Amino acid sequence: MKFLLNVALIATLGLCTSACTVVTDPSSGASGASSGSSGGSSSSDTSQQTSEFARANLEQLRNDMAAGQGEYLDSLATLLGVSSNQQPAFFAFTKDKFSVLFPNEQTTSTEMLVTLEREMRADPRFNPQLALN
């Protein structure tokens, strides 16, 4: 239930008329949002939301990607715009690419996201128009 509420919150905030930054912790059900003054949601807003989410939840994402499943990975897929029918492939993809995405314990969220975007763009199963642009 928490996951569905978080997805609904992310979707709602993504459609709001002001710029939003969302940090969501699916395990606690807590979310935070800050509004900006620019009009409309853009790909840079989505990219910022994705970056903030990954930064705030890197260890949980690392665990979910290693397992190829989990609430944090679900949320990341949603933020990246991975369609629901592609999510099982995305989950398997992150598990298969885990050692590339996290080459060492010091891998940052930014490094992981840059690598993830590069690897997804190289894979024909995923839409080349990613939220990380």
Secondary structure, 3 states (H helix, E strand, C coil): CHHHHHHHHHHHHHHCCEEEEEEEECCCCEEEEEEEEEECCCHHHHHHHHHHHHHHCHHHHHHHHHHCCCHHHHHHHHHHCCCCCCHHHHHHHHHHCHHHHCCCCCCCHHHHHHHHHHHHHHCCCCCCCCCCC
